[in-house]
Amino acid sequence: MTDFQKLPASESRAIHKGQQTKAAIVDAALGLATQIGLEGLSIGALAEVARMSKSGVFAHFGSREELQLSVVREYHERFEAEVFYPAMKAPRGLPRLRQLFANWTQRTSAEIDSGCLYISGAAEFDDRPGPVRDALVSSAKVWLAAVHRSVVQARDEGHLAGTIDTEQMVFEIHGLILALHYEARFLRSDRAFQHTAIGFDNILLRYGAAPVAMSLIHPATQKNSSKSIHSN
């Protein structure tokens, strides 16, 4: 029996309600941050959006910085759920790498109007040391490490050339996503996704993948796997 289960029923309900309230606040904060940026978040602005008192919001976070950190954590968890976990259902190697990139592109498509917290956060905190910058950097590095593992696995499965520079390949793939975001969100290019699909196939060919017919890069979302982004 857990400590939570040992608590009196009334106290357990209060804790559960508090957790639900905090989750609702974080959800509202994430929606606000994708529109105005992490730096624009404040207890007051969030209280207005969440229709709560400032003291009520403050009681759950204690500081603006903790609120920002909670938003970064929530964004990362959702990113994992939408991009990483579904790709783990694809066969190991190039199929999984392709699925990772397809999911990543699909996520970018969904963020054309709202924006990517990793990209906007980098612009806001690139030269501002502190816990929020550290959290953003850590989340981005965890994701890029997962992409790197998929590249290595594709090489080891014989789907890519055995002598490739795996870090360089990840750098180029990441660069495609950054270019896609800029072209689609800022320049409003109607060919941004087409260019991205062609660019990804060109990268694969240069790194030794066998030519295949280009597929759409917006596959249907699959159910989440129970694997972790840190270990697969």
Buried (B, 14 or more C-beta within 10 A) or exposed (E): EEEEEEEEEEEEEEEEEEEEBBEEBBBBBBBBBBEBBBBEBBBEBBBBBBEBEBEBBBEBBEEBBBBBBBBBBBBBEBBBEBBBBBBBBBEBBBBBBBBBBBBBBBBBBEBBEBBBBBBBBBEBBEEEEEEBBEBBBEBBEBBBEBBBBBBBBBBEBEBBEEEBEBEEBBEBBBEBBBBBBEBBBEEEBEEBBEBBBEBBBEBBEEBBBEEEEEEEBBBEEBEBBEEEBEEB
